[in-house]
Structure formats: structure tokens, C-alpha cells
Amino acid sequence: MAIKAKWKKNNQVYLFLGVGFGAYKAMMAANALHMISPEVDSKEIGMVALCDGKGEVGWVDYQEVEIVEIDGERPADLLR
């Protein structure tokens, strides 16, 4: 099954490979009191793996991707 996805940032079409999660965790120490109990910020971000015509893989935030074709048909046509 071939799925084509458009990256909204550059309007390029790529092959959709799958989904995953990116995550980050940051500790902020603004003053001496925070050094005892630092403020922690963390988040999981849904990511989509895409590849270009050269086979190079990249990860993109899922909100920046639109599926444009599945096996040669538009998603709307498949849902009829």
C-alpha cells in the first residue's frame, strides 16, 4: 500500500511510512530556590515518518501533514 502525504510547510509530497512519538524534557533553574526543586517541562509530540524520492527519511509533526493519496485514490473517494 502506497500512501502519499503533503508536508504543509513546503507543499512537497512524500511517502508516508508511519507514526511515532517525539519527546522532550527540559529543566529550568531560574534562581537558587529552583536549584533545589527545578521546574520541569516535558511533552510528547506525535510525529510522522516521511521519505522523499531518494529514500531519505525525516520526522515531521503530525499536524503539519496531510494525506493526499492512498493507493492512487484520494481519501475522500475511499470513504464513500
Buried (B, 14 or more C-beta within 10 A) or exposed (E): EEBBBBBEEEEEBBBBBEEEEEEEEEEEEEEEEEEEEEEEEEEEEEBBBBEEEEEEEEBBBBEBBEEBBBEEEEEEEEEE
